């Protein structure tokens, strides 16, 4: 299996095969396929019992719903929407029981103007 991005030299390198990971991936894929086959069989049995006109109506409804949803998503992404301001949370103080006393900074972390590291320049 090839990696998506090349290494520093610009060359693609092969990933080492890991049998444990491959077995887990195969088991997951097998479970997904089994579930899909089971669901497809159940839907096929249910759908085959419907009369022809009901199948046609179901297909049209399915296409209209999915096509409409896709078109709506495309329109929402392409067309500009109304300007909405971002709501701002009100500034409130925490409850008295939850307030912590402020710890003052040590002198070494105070404002640079208050430092006395170069007294000869003053």
N, C-alpha and C positions, 0 to 999 in steps of 0.2 A: 504494500500500500504506500502511496506517495504522500508526502506532507504537503500542506497547502502553501506554505511559504518557503522560499529557498534559504539555505544557510548563508553565512557571511561571504562565501566565495561565489555566491550566485548560482550554486548548483543544487538541484533537488537531490535529497538523499532518501534512501529507502528506510522505512521504519522496520525495526526488528519485529518479527512475528512473535506473539505471546500466546501460547496455546490456552492458558487459563482465561485470558480476555476474550479470545476467539470463541471458546466454549460458552462463556456467559452471553456474548453477543448473539451467538447462534440460538441459545435457549430463549432469549428475549424475542428474537425475530420469529422463532417457531411458535411461541405463545401468541404473538400478535397475528400471525397468519392463521392460526387455528381459530382465534376469535373472529377474525374477518370471515372465514369460511362458514363458521357456524351462523353468524348473523346474516350472511348472504343467502344461505340455504333457507333460513327462517323467512326472510323477506321474499324469496322466490316462491315458497309455498303459499304465503299469504297473497302475494300479488297475482299468482296464476289462478287463484280462485275468483278473482274479480272479472266481471264482464268486460268486453272490449271497450265500450264507451267510457267505463270508469277508469280503465288503464290510460286511455288517451287524455282524459281530464286530469288525472293524477300527474301524468308527464308534463302537461302544459302548466299546471300549478307549480310543480317543482321548478321548471325552467323560469317561470315568471318570478317566483320568490327569490331564487338565487341570482337571477339576472338583475332584478330590482335592487337587491342588497349590494351587489357588486357595483352597479351604477351609482347608487347612493354614496358608497364609500369613495368612488372615483370623483364624484361631484364635490363631496365634502373636502377632499384633498386638493382639488384643482381650483375651486371657486373661493374667493375671499369671503370670510365670514364677518359677522359684526364684531366690532372692537369690544373686547371685554377687559376690564381692568382686573388685575389680580387682587383678590381680597386680602386685606392686611389684618393680621390678628391684633386685637387691642393690646396696648401696653399696660400690663397690670403687674403689681408687685406680688410676689409669692406670699402665702399665708404666714403669719408671724411665727408659727411653730416650725415652718420649713425654712426660714431665713437662716443663713449661715453668716457668721461674722466675716467681714472681708479681712483677708490676710494682707498685711502691708508687705510691699516688696522689700527685699533687703537692699541696703545702700548700693550694692554692686549692680543692681538692676534698675536703679532709679534713672531719671531723665539724664541724658548726656550732658546737659548744661550744669548739672549738679555734681558731676564727677570732678574729682580733684586729681586726675591722673597726669596732667601736664601743668603743674603749677608755674613752671618757668615761662609759659606763654601768656600768662595773665598779666 
